[in-house]
Amino acid sequence: ISEPAASLELLTRRQAARLLGIGLKTLDRLVREGRLRHIKAGARILRFRPADIELFLDESAHNSTAKEAF
């Protein structure tokens, strides 16, 4: 495996929400809306890659900066 072990670590819903600074309901809404990538680890179990959390934060920052320009 060529990827570092840290990139293979998956986050729980609670961990992902904490990193994003949001509540679980908001996290679930972002998932439902397709705005936050996730991995289904079971019928009702979601996991998140740290890289996807970073990507979401980067995109959110970019979108808020673009809105401020207008």
Phi, psi and omega in degrees: 000126184270345180279145176296152182300326182298327181285346179268350181291133178252144182259147174283172176301315182297317179295318180296316179298319180297315179298323181278346181073035181230168177275169181295324179296320178293319177301313180299322178295317179298322178294312180301320181283353180078018182271344182231119180293146181209170178237130176275118181258008181172183183303319182231023183246121177249145174227158184228137175276137177306324179297324179289326176295314179298317179299316178299316180297318179297315180294321179295318179294320179296316181294322181288327177291320180294321179293325181290337181288340183266000000 
